[in-house]
């Protein structure tokens, strides 16, 4: 019998993702925290957006953290890369 350790990211009582390493689970949880903060900021902006739009944009911006940070520091964005999605991480995570 094999023993497997899995790390589950839970938000608002809902399982979001399962990871095999604590480091990956912590990184995903941190990205979700950033997405929550960004969606709150977007709701306060001058452009009217509904809650689902704010959440989707917040998640996208959190996933694009590196290029966004570079742009905000006055630099230029690197070549656009595909947004990482949980499904692209099949080797180390499984979607719940």
Beta strands, then each sheet from edge to edge (+ up, - down):
strand 1: 7-11
strand 2: 14-19
strand 3: 93-95
sheet 1: 1+ 2- 3+
end
